[in-house]
């Protein structure tokens, strides 16, 4: 089924898409804590970045989580490799 057709059916018959009350209660329990809980999970840090990396992240901020993950997941072999960012 195409997305447009699915959306059309949901709009036309919204009552058919309502989940059981137990499922709705479970979902509400999980999401009811937000956005307040989200504020507890913010982390702030100052760091120095090579100019090219800072520029890339300013142009494509969506890459930040991948950059943090790559830095966090590095191992001893990664630490031995010293690359030049060309600054």
Chimera marker file (.cmm) of the C-alpha trace (Angstrom):
<marker_set name="trace">
<marker id="1" x="0.000" y="0.000" z="0.000" r="1" g="1" b="0" radius="0.5"/>
<marker id="2" x="1.330" y="3.420" z="-0.903" r="1" g="1" b="0" radius="0.5"/>
<marker id="3" x="1.814" y="6.027" z="1.794" r="1" g="1" b="0" radius="0.5"/>
<marker id="4" x="-0.700" y="8.389" z="0.230" r="1" g="1" b="0" radius="0.5"/>
<marker id="5" x="-3.356" y="5.661" z="0.258" r="1" g="1" b="0" radius="0.5"/>
<marker id="6" x="-2.574" y="4.744" z="3.877" r="1" g="1" b="0" radius="0.5"/>
<marker id="7" x="-2.854" y="8.386" z="4.947" r="1" g="1" b="0" radius="0.5"/>
<marker id="8" x="-6.133" y="8.688" z="3.111" r="1" g="1" b="0" radius="0.5"/>
<marker id="9" x="-7.535" y="5.676" z="4.998" r="1" g="1" b="0" radius="0.5"/>
<marker id="10" x="-6.343" y="6.982" z="8.364" r="1" g="1" b="0" radius="0.5"/>
<marker id="11" x="-7.967" y="10.341" z="7.704" r="1" g="1" b="0" radius="0.5"/>
<marker id="12" x="-11.170" y="8.741" z="6.465" r="1" g="1" b="0" radius="0.5"/>
<marker id="13" x="-11.476" y="6.146" z="9.273" r="1" g="1" b="0" radius="0.5"/>
<marker id="14" x="-9.546" y="7.501" z="12.288" r="1" g="1" b="0" radius="0.5"/>
<marker id="15" x="-11.498" y="5.341" z="14.728" r="1" g="1" b="0" radius="0.5"/>
<marker id="16" x="-10.028" y="2.204" z="13.137" r="1" g="1" b="0" radius="0.5"/>
<marker id="17" x="-6.499" y="3.299" z="13.985" r="1" g="1" b="0" radius="0.5"/>
<marker id="18" x="-7.035" y="3.756" z="17.726" r="1" g="1" b="0" radius="0.5"/>
<marker id="19" x="-5.039" y="1.230" z="19.751" r="1" g="1" b="0" radius="0.5"/>
<marker id="20" x="-6.382" y="-0.717" z="22.706" r="1" g="1" b="0" radius="0.5"/>
<marker id="21" x="-6.559" y="1.324" z="25.929" r="1" g="1" b="0" radius="0.5"/>
<marker id="22" x="-3.776" y="-0.756" z="27.544" r="1" g="1" b="0" radius="0.5"/>
<marker id="23" x="-1.469" y="0.012" z="24.633" r="1" g="1" b="0" radius="0.5"/>
<marker id="24" x="-2.363" y="3.690" z="24.733" r="1" g="1" b="0" radius="0.5"/>
<marker id="25" x="-1.694" y="3.774" z="28.492" r="1" g="1" b="0" radius="0.5"/>
<marker id="26" x="1.723" y="2.145" z="27.982" r="1" g="1" b="0" radius="0.5"/>
<marker id="27" x="2.635" y="4.668" z="25.286" r="1" g="1" b="0" radius="0.5"/>
<marker id="28" x="1.436" y="7.552" z="27.429" r="1" g="1" b="0" radius="0.5"/>
<marker id="29" x="3.515" y="6.280" z="30.370" r="1" g="1" b="0" radius="0.5"/>
<marker id="30" x="6.616" y="6.341" z="28.162" r="1" g="1" b="0" radius="0.5"/>
<marker id="31" x="6.054" y="9.691" z="26.472" r="1" g="1" b="0" radius="0.5"/>
<marker id="32" x="4.267" y="11.469" z="29.318" r="1" g="1" b="0" radius="0.5"/>
<marker id="33" x="7.614" y="12.355" z="30.910" r="1" g="1" b="0" radius="0.5"/>
<marker id="34" x="8.705" y="14.421" z="27.948" r="1" g="1" b="0" radius="0.5"/>
<marker id="35" x="9.727" y="17.131" z="27.182" r="1" g="1" b="0" radius="0.5"/>
<marker id="36" x="10.711" y="17.738" z="30.836" r="1" g="1" b="0" radius="0.5"/>
<marker id="37" x="12.772" y="14.526" z="31.019" r="1" g="1" b="0" radius="0.5"/>
<marker id="38" x="14.615" y="15.500" z="27.855" r="1" g="1" b="0" radius="0.5"/>
<marker id="39" x="15.986" y="18.564" z="29.639" r="1" g="1" b="0" radius="0.5"/>
<marker id="40" x="17.667" y="16.279" z="32.195" r="1" g="1" b="0" radius="0.5"/>
<marker id="41" x="19.620" y="14.522" z="29.439" r="1" g="1" b="0" radius="0.5"/>
<marker id="42" x="21.348" y="17.534" z="27.903" r="1" g="1" b="0" radius="0.5"/>
<marker id="43" x="25.121" y="17.507" z="28.090" r="1" g="1" b="0" radius="0.5"/>
<marker id="44" x="27.350" y="20.496" z="27.540" r="1" g="1" b="0" radius="0.5"/>
<marker id="45" x="31.029" y="20.437" z="26.762" r="1" g="1" b="0" radius="0.5"/>
<marker id="46" x="33.606" y="22.789" z="25.340" r="1" g="1" b="0" radius="0.5"/>
<marker id="47" x="36.068" y="21.367" z="22.868" r="1" g="1" b="0" radius="0.5"/>
<marker id="48" x="38.557" y="22.393" z="20.256" r="1" g="1" b="0" radius="0.5"/>
<marker id="49" x="37.966" y="21.164" z="16.721" r="1" g="1" b="0" radius="0.5"/>
<marker id="50" x="40.020" y="21.438" z="13.586" r="1" g="1" b="0" radius="0.5"/>
<marker id="51" x="38.686" y="24.294" z="11.456" r="1" g="1" b="0" radius="0.5"/>
<marker id="52" x="37.512" y="21.966" z="8.668" r="1" g="1" b="0" radius="0.5"/>
<marker id="53" x="35.597" y="19.766" z="11.106" r="1" g="1" b="0" radius="0.5"/>
<marker id="54" x="33.965" y="22.783" z="12.758" r="1" g="1" b="0" radius="0.5"/>
<marker id="55" x="33.002" y="24.147" z="9.341" r="1" g="1" b="0" radius="0.5"/>
<marker id="56" x="31.556" y="20.802" z="8.249" r="1" g="1" b="0" radius="0.5"/>
<marker id="57" x="29.475" y="20.525" z="11.436" r="1" g="1" b="0" radius="0.5"/>
<marker id="58" x="28.239" y="24.091" z="11.087" r="1" g="1" b="0" radius="0.5"/>
<marker id="59" x="27.081" y="23.323" z="7.537" r="1" g="1" b="0" radius="0.5"/>
<marker id="60" x="25.681" y="19.883" z="8.396" r="1" g="1" b="0" radius="0.5"/>
<marker id="61" x="24.778" y="19.788" z="12.111" r="1" g="1" b="0" radius="0.5"/>
<marker id="62" x="23.011" y="16.469" z="11.591" r="1" g="1" b="0" radius="0.5"/>
<marker id="63" x="26.452" y="14.861" z="11.438" r="1" g="1" b="0" radius="0.5"/>
<marker id="64" x="27.215" y="15.837" z="15.031" r="1" g="1" b="0" radius="0.5"/>
<marker id="65" x="25.805" y="12.676" z="16.603" r="1" g="1" b="0" radius="0.5"/>
<marker id="66" x="27.830" y="10.502" z="14.213" r="1" g="1" b="0" radius="0.5"/>
<marker id="67" x="30.978" y="12.490" z="15.034" r="1" g="1" b="0" radius="0.5"/>
<marker id="68" x="30.387" y="12.126" z="18.785" r="1" g="1" b="0" radius="0.5"/>
<marker id="69" x="29.699" y="8.415" z="18.391" r="1" g="1" b="0" radius="0.5"/>
<marker id="70" x="32.872" y="7.924" z="16.340" r="1" g="1" b="0" radius="0.5"/>
<marker id="71" x="34.912" y="9.747" z="18.967" r="1" g="1" b="0" radius="0.5"/>
<marker id="72" x="33.294" y="7.859" z="21.842" r="1" g="1" b="0" radius="0.5"/>
<marker id="73" x="33.708" y="4.433" z="20.206" r="1" g="1" b="0" radius="0.5"/>
<marker id="74" x="37.362" y="4.809" z="19.268" r="1" g="1" b="0" radius="0.5"/>
<marker id="75" x="39.765" y="2.147" z="20.485" r="1" g="1" b="0" radius="0.5"/>
<marker id="76" x="43.510" y="1.987" z="21.127" r="1" g="1" b="0" radius="0.5"/>
<marker id="77" x="44.289" y="1.402" z="17.450" r="1" g="1" b="0" radius="0.5"/>
<marker id="78" x="42.290" y="4.498" z="16.507" r="1" g="1" b="0" radius="0.5"/>
<marker id="79" x="44.244" y="6.470" z="19.100" r="1" g="1" b="0" radius="0.5"/>
<marker id="80" x="47.563" y="5.468" z="17.457" r="1" g="1" b="0" radius="0.5"/>
<marker id="81" x="46.520" y="6.775" z="14.046" r="1" g="1" b="0" radius="0.5"/>
<marker id="82" x="47.339" y="10.443" z="13.754" r="1" g="1" b="0" radius="0.5"/>
<marker id="83" x="45.800" y="12.094" z="10.733" r="1" g="1" b="0" radius="0.5"/>
<marker id="84" x="46.178" y="15.618" z="9.512" r="1" g="1" b="0" radius="0.5"/>
<marker id="85" x="42.962" y="17.555" z="9.043" r="1" g="1" b="0" radius="0.5"/>
<marker id="86" x="44.801" y="20.040" z="6.857" r="1" g="1" b="0" radius="0.5"/>
<marker id="87" x="44.294" y="23.166" z="8.960" r="1" g="1" b="0" radius="0.5"/>
<link id1="1" id2="2" r="1" g="1" b="0" radius="0.2"/>
<link id1="2" id2="3" r="1" g="1" b="0" radius="0.2"/>
<link id1="3" id2="4" r="1" g="1" b="0" radius="0.2"/>
<link id1="4" id2="5" r="1" g="1" b="0" radius="0.2"/>
<link id1="5" id2="6" r="1" g="1" b="0" radius="0.2"/>
<link id1="6" id2="7" r="1" g="1" b="0" radius="0.2"/>
<link id1="7" id2="8" r="1" g="1" b="0" radius="0.2"/>
<link id1="8" id2="9" r="1" g="1" b="0" radius="0.2"/>
<link id1="9" id2="10" r="1" g="1" b="0" radius="0.2"/>
<link id1="10" id2="11" r="1" g="1" b="0" radius="0.2"/>
<link id1="11" id2="12" r="1" g="1" b="0" radius="0.2"/>
<link id1="12" id2="13" r="1" g="1" b="0" radius="0.2"/>
<link id1="13" id2="14" r="1" g="1" b="0" radius="0.2"/>
<link id1="14" id2="15" r="1" g="1" b="0" radius="0.2"/>
<link id1="15" id2="16" r="1" g="1" b="0" radius="0.2"/>
<link id1="16" id2="17" r="1" g="1" b="0" radius="0.2"/>
<link id1="17" id2="18" r="1" g="1" b="0" radius="0.2"/>
<link id1="18" id2="19" r="1" g="1" b="0" radius="0.2"/>
<link id1="19" id2="20" r="1" g="1" b="0" radius="0.2"/>
<link id1="20" id2="21" r="1" g="1" b="0" radius="0.2"/>
<link id1="21" id2="22" r="1" g="1" b="0" radius="0.2"/>
<link id1="22" id2="23" r="1" g="1" b="0" radius="0.2"/>
<link id1="23" id2="24" r="1" g="1" b="0" radius="0.2"/>
<link id1="24" id2="25" r="1" g="1" b="0" radius="0.2"/>
<link id1="25" id2="26" r="1" g="1" b="0" radius="0.2"/>
<link id1="26" id2="27" r="1" g="1" b="0" radius="0.2"/>
<link id1="27" id2="28" r="1" g="1" b="0" radius="0.2"/>
<link id1="28" id2="29" r="1" g="1" b="0" radius="0.2"/>
<link id1="29" id2="30" r="1" g="1" b="0" radius="0.2"/>
<link id1="30" id2="31" r="1" g="1" b="0" radius="0.2"/>
<link id1="31" id2="32" r="1" g="1" b="0" radius="0.2"/>
<link id1="32" id2="33" r="1" g="1" b="0" radius="0.2"/>
<link id1="33" id2="34" r="1" g="1" b="0" radius="0.2"/>
<link id1="34" id2="35" r="1" g="1" b="0" radius="0.2"/>
<link id1="35" id2="36" r="1" g="1" b="0" radius="0.2"/>
<link id1="36" id2="37" r="1" g="1" b="0" radius="0.2"/>
<link id1="37" id2="38" r="1" g="1" b="0" radius="0.2"/>
<link id1="38" id2="39" r="1" g="1" b="0" radius="0.2"/>
<link id1="39" id2="40" r="1" g="1" b="0" radius="0.2"/>
<link id1="40" id2="41" r="1" g="1" b="0" radius="0.2"/>
<link id1="41" id2="42" r="1" g="1" b="0" radius="0.2"/>
<link id1="42" id2="43" r="1" g="1" b="0" radius="0.2"/>
<link id1="43" id2="44" r="1" g="1" b="0" radius="0.2"/>
<link id1="44" id2="45" r="1" g="1" b="0" radius="0.2"/>
<link id1="45" id2="46" r="1" g="1" b="0" radius="0.2"/>
<link id1="46" id2="47" r="1" g="1" b="0" radius="0.2"/>
<link id1="47" id2="48" r="1" g="1" b="0" radius="0.2"/>
<link id1="48" id2="49" r="1" g="1" b="0" radius="0.2"/>
<link id1="49" id2="50" r="1" g="1" b="0" radius="0.2"/>
<link id1="50" id2="51" r="1" g="1" b="0" radius="0.2"/>
<link id1="51" id2="52" r="1" g="1" b="0" radius="0.2"/>
<link id1="52" id2="53" r="1" g="1" b="0" radius="0.2"/>
<link id1="53" id2="54" r="1" g="1" b="0" radius="0.2"/>
<link id1="54" id2="55" r="1" g="1" b="0" radius="0.2"/>
<link id1="55" id2="56" r="1" g="1" b="0" radius="0.2"/>
<link id1="56" id2="57" r="1" g="1" b="0" radius="0.2"/>
<link id1="57" id2="58" r="1" g="1" b="0" radius="0.2"/>
<link id1="58" id2="59" r="1" g="1" b="0" radius="0.2"/>
<link id1="59" id2="60" r="1" g="1" b="0" radius="0.2"/>
<link id1="60" id2="61" r="1" g="1" b="0" radius="0.2"/>
<link id1="61" id2="62" r="1" g="1" b="0" radius="0.2"/>
<link id1="62" id2="63" r="1" g="1" b="0" radius="0.2"/>
<link id1="63" id2="64" r="1" g="1" b="0" radius="0.2"/>
<link id1="64" id2="65" r="1" g="1" b="0" radius="0.2"/>
<link id1="65" id2="66" r="1" g="1" b="0" radius="0.2"/>
<link id1="66" id2="67" r="1" g="1" b="0" radius="0.2"/>
<link id1="67" id2="68" r="1" g="1" b="0" radius="0.2"/>
<link id1="68" id2="69" r="1" g="1" b="0" radius="0.2"/>
<link id1="69" id2="70" r="1" g="1" b="0" radius="0.2"/>
<link id1="70" id2="71" r="1" g="1" b="0" radius="0.2"/>
<link id1="71" id2="72" r="1" g="1" b="0" radius="0.2"/>
<link id1="72" id2="73" r="1" g="1" b="0" radius="0.2"/>
<link id1="73" id2="74" r="1" g="1" b="0" radius="0.2"/>
<link id1="74" id2="75" r="1" g="1" b="0" radius="0.2"/>
<link id1="75" id2="76" r="1" g="1" b="0" radius="0.2"/>
<link id1="76" id2="77" r="1" g="1" b="0" radius="0.2"/>
<link id1="77" id2="78" r="1" g="1" b="0" radius="0.2"/>
<link id1="78" id2="79" r="1" g="1" b="0" radius="0.2"/>
<link id1="79" id2="80" r="1" g="1" b="0" radius="0.2"/>
<link id1="80" id2="81" r="1" g="1" b="0" radius="0.2"/>
<link id1="81" id2="82" r="1" g="1" b="0" radius="0.2"/>
<link id1="82" id2="83" r="1" g="1" b="0" radius="0.2"/>
<link id1="83" id2="84" r="1" g="1" b="0" radius="0.2"/>
<link id1="84" id2="85" r="1" g="1" b="0" radius="0.2"/>
<link id1="85" id2="86" r="1" g="1" b="0" radius="0.2"/>
<link id1="86" id2="87" r="1" g="1" b="0" radius="0.2"/>
</marker_set>
